[in-house]
Amino acid sequence: MTSTPTTAVAAGSAPAIGFFERYLTIWVALCIVAGIFIGKAFPAAIHAIATLALAEVNIPVGVLIWVMVIPMLIKIDFAALSQVRSHWRGIGVTLVINWLVKPFSMAVLGWVFIRHLFAPWLPADQLDSYVAGLILLAAAPCTAMVFVWSQLCKGDPYFTLSQVALNDVIMIVAFAPLVALLLGLSSITVPWDTLIASVGLYIIVPVILTQWIRNALLKKGSAQLARTVRKLGPFSIAALLLTLMLLFAFQGHAITEQPLAIAMLAVPILIKVFFNSGLAYLLNRKLGVAHCVAGPSSLIGASNFFELAVATAISLFGFQSGAALATVVGVLVEVPVMLLVVGLVNRTQGWYERAK
């Protein structure tokens, strides 16, 4: 038994979802308003921040993204991969949905809605960028928030940890090729050097660093690890909100001119959430998987590692791009929609278990 599941089980006595996480949509909405105001009130300061870049990576944003990602990754124990074999059916569904269905279905939805149905009401020069942002969002499986969703639906903590650990391992090697493939299929030019640099900067290096920190904390006991994770959590949310505020400071002009863009971008994201979670839930039921495994298996396929998606969109296409805006819309709808999916999983438990 690994130390991570013990930590996860112990955390079950804590509130299932924290204050900042529960009202994340409200904080994001406030960041939209504050960012637009700051962008209009202090354009020179925002421009100065935009010029603080090294190798095409904005330094303040890079620091904020690390503060976002590191607390998430410290929770992951890759020793949990030893649990994969005992839940092979649920893991199989997770992998099929996360790596074969979700990214490709989002590319199709982006093509249908953004390039065709909604195209007359969106800026023509941003259509490709919007689709790219949606693809980036779908290609990054959820890492941290899935622990919250799993806990809310009484999911098996060992399965949750093992599927997250396995997804993170796959993400290290598959994220860049998958994104490049889908962007290529969508006729979007792939800046390979920036994409590879983003994967190294926001996935590989943080994973190595956080595993070293995790092992050092565990030498002092699992209680020390749990305390550190709790203390770092608010910094992660604060860094996310500050990043979004900067993003909307740059995006403010475009948003005030095209307020419907956010609502239109939300449509394919919402369809993706319900389609992927529903498909995973039904596949698990068909395979006779326990409900406590089917819940987190379907939820990880519905949610996203939006911190990584936001970071990569900014690196590849810039703060003012439609891609960056599309990933932020994913953050905006994440919490209320995922809470709705959790509620559906819980309310249908009786129906699910009648399949046996």
C-alpha angles and dihedrals in degrees: 000000000000125000094241097067088049089054092047093050092048089052089059090085090059123082108291095229126020127236095255093044094048092055097033092125090057092049091049091050090051089049089054091055094042093045094051091048093048092047092053096039099044108026094153093054092048091049090051091053090050091056093055094096137138120195090348091305116118106232100213090047092046090055092047092049092053089051087051098048105036098066088050095052096045087069092062119093110190089198084076086078086085086072093060097089094056091058099035096142095051090043090050091054090047093052095046093050097042100044107024108026109029102050095042095044090051091051088054093046091049090051093049100043106027101033096039123008098038098026096102091060098043130075106271093218092057101049095096090045092052091052090048091054092051090051092050089051093052095043094061111075117212116270113172109017092053087074088061094046091047092051092050092055094042091249123179104268093208092054092046092053094046094050092047092048091049092047091051092051090050091045091058092062104022106041098078097043092045093049091046091050095050094043088050092050087051090052092245117143111246116219093209096185092054092043093052091045090051092051090050094044099043103029117019101039095042091048092053093044095047094048089054090049091046094052091047091052093046090057085067092049138276090271089063090051092050092049092049092049091051092049094048095047097082091049089057093052092043091052090050092051093047090050091051091048090055091046092053091045086063094037096045097101094049093046095051089050094044108029091156090064092081093051092047093049089051093061099070090039092055093046089049092052096051096039096050097040092046093048092049091047093051093045091052090049091049090052093049095246117165116259092239087061098038091056098060091035091059095040096054088054091054101047131059143220086245094173089064092043092052092047095049093045091053092047095047102038108013138245095288096050128114087235092063091048092049092054091049090054085058089057090048095057099032102092103041093043094046091048087054091051091048089052091052091049091051096045093050097050092106092051091046095052093048086073087077 
